[in-house]
Amino acid sequence: MVNDTCAAATEPARLPTIGVIVGSTRPNRFAGIAADWIAEHLRARDDVLVRVLDLRDFPMPFFEETYSPAAPGREPFQNEHVARWRGEIGAADGFVIVTPEYNRSYPAVLKNALDYVYVEWNRKPVGFVGYSATGGVRPVEHLRLAAVELQMAPIRQAVHLPRAVIAAFRSGAGVEDELRQHDASATAMIDELLWWTRVLRAGRNELPVAR
Ligand SMILES: Cc1cc2nc3c(=O)[nH]c(=O)nc-3n(C[C@H](O)[C@H](O)[C@H](O)COP(=O)(O)O)c2cc1C
């Protein structure tokens, strides 16, 4: 019989994985640009693996299950896109959520994706890239509240991209220059996120998660 302790001791250390969640699915979205930019910042590090989780690739129905994913002892949801989404969330050690502002909050498609999963979010850190006329402050604040209920650790440092960045994208010129002005804030957010990722990964299973 394999001794778990010995097996763990001899396993090569796996780098932590950060999932970058693309929070808009519109055909002409800015979200993809912001997600690629922050993913490149992460890929420049040698201490992390990156998975871009584009909600376009997970066309989940609006939540319509008979129980919450937080309900203990229930079957996982059967919808194939939900099952794949849950698998991706479970495989990641931390997240960056890239979110626009829709009517002072974050998009419904993103809320739906959060609601479908529970255990796999628990005790994982999440950082944010928000954008809007006011830098996406409000959707990020709303996401922090949801993250607490999901028993995640929302981190303070965030990237807030203002109107000028979106305008440069829409005009077709200069978005890289605009984004470059936010490189330092991306680095600060990622530094903090990766610290939380390492620490929570090491301690995640020390104590059962309270329900
Ligand atoms: C439904 C909707 C609601 C919006 N509400 C706001 C808002 O409350 N405040 C704001 O500054 N911008 C608002 N915007 C502008 C978006 O932040 C901007 O269009 C952004 O590019 C949308 O992100 P996306 O292109 O990645 O979908 C809204 C856009 C949409 C489509």
The ligand as a Tripos MOL2 file, in Angstrom:
@<TRIPOS>MOLECULE
LIG
   31    33     1     0     0
SMALL
NO_CHARGES

@<TRIPOS>ATOM
      1 C1        -25.0710   46.4160  -20.1930 C.3       1 LIG1
      2 C2        -23.9820   47.4240  -19.9790 C.ar      1 LIG1
      3 C3        -23.9820   48.1970  -18.8620 C.ar      1 LIG1
      4 C4        -22.9500   49.1350  -18.6330 C.ar      1 LIG1
      5 N1        -22.9410   49.8510  -17.4680 N.ar      1 LIG1
      6 C5        -21.9120   50.6660  -17.1970 C.ar      1 LIG1
      7 C6        -21.8250   51.3310  -15.9530 C.ar      1 LIG1
      8 O1        -22.6820   51.2020  -15.0810 O.2       1 LIG1
      9 N2        -20.7660   52.1490  -15.7270 N.ar      1 LIG1
     10 C7        -19.7740   52.3160  -16.6600 C.ar      1 LIG1
     11 O2        -18.8320   53.0760  -16.4050 O.2       1 LIG1
     12 N3        -19.8120   51.6770  -17.8510 N.ar      1 LIG1
     13 C8        -20.8600   50.8610  -18.1380 C.ar      1 LIG1
     14 N4        -20.8970   50.1780  -19.3160 N.ar      1 LIG1
     15 C9        -19.7960   50.3710  -20.2550 C.3       1 LIG1
     16 C10       -18.8100   49.2040  -20.1360 C.3       1 LIG1
     17 O3        -18.0680   49.2610  -18.9650 O.3       1 LIG1
     18 C11       -17.9040   49.1670  -21.3540 C.3       1 LIG1
     19 O4        -18.7270   49.1090  -22.5120 O.3       1 LIG1
     20 C12       -16.9940   47.9660  -21.3490 C.3       1 LIG1
     21 O5        -16.1960   47.9630  -22.5100 O.3       1 LIG1
     22 C13       -17.7930   46.6720  -21.3250 C.3       1 LIG1
     23 O6        -16.9340   45.5750  -21.1910 O.3       1 LIG1
     24 P1        -16.8300   44.4640  -22.3650 P.3       1 LIG1
     25 O7        -16.5710   45.2390  -23.6470 O.co2     1 LIG1
     26 O8        -15.6580   43.6200  -21.9800 O.co2     1 LIG1
     27 O9        -18.1370   43.7250  -22.3800 O.co2     1 LIG1
     28 C14       -21.9310   49.2760  -19.5760 C.ar      1 LIG1
     29 C15       -21.9350   48.4790  -20.7240 C.ar      1 LIG1
     30 C16       -22.9270   47.5650  -20.9330 C.ar      1 LIG1
     31 C17       -22.8910   46.6680  -22.1580 C.3       1 LIG1
@<TRIPOS>BOND
     1     1     2 1
     2     2     3 ar
     3     2    30 ar
     4     3     4 ar
     5     4     5 ar
     6     4    28 ar
     7     5     6 ar
     8     6     7 ar
     9     6    13 1
    10     7     8 2
    11     7     9 ar
    12     9    10 ar
    13    10    11 2
    14    10    12 ar
    15    12    13 ar
    16    13    14 ar
    17    14    15 1
    18    14    28 ar
    19    15    16 1
    20    16    17 1
    21    16    18 1
    22    18    19 1
    23    18    20 1
    24    20    21 1
    25    20    22 1
    26    22    23 1
    27    23    24 1
    28    24    25 2
    29    24    26 1
    30    24    27 1
    31    28    29 ar
    32    29    30 ar
    33    30    31 1
@<TRIPOS>SUBSTRUCTURE
     1 LIG1         1 GROUP 0 **** ****
